[in-house]
C-alpha cells in the first residue's frame, strides 16, 4: 500500500513540473526581423489582403529566391498593383505570413 502511495506521489510531482519544463524548452520570442526586397507580383488577393511575389534573395532574413505569399499592411498598399509588375518592398517576418509594410516601383 505504501508503495502505491509513493508511486502516485512521484507521478503527481512529475506532472506538476511538466509545464515548467515545457516552457523552458520553447525558444524565446523575438521581435520580427525587417528587410527590403525586390520581386515580381504573381498574384493579388485583395479580399485576403495578400500578394504573392517571386522575389530575389533577401539576405537580411536568410531567404533565397522563391515565390511566396505576403500579408500586406495596410491592405490599401495593394491598390494599383498589377500581376507581372516588378516592385521593391519593405517586409518583416510577421506572425504567420511574412508582412509587407511598404511598396515602391522597382528601381526608384
Secondary structure, DSSP 8 states (H G I E B T S, - for coil): -HHHHHHHHHHHHHHHHHHHHHHHHS-------EEEEEEEEEEEETTTTEEEEEE--BGGGTB-SEEEEEEESSGGGGTT--TT-EEEEEEE--SSS-EEEEEEETT-
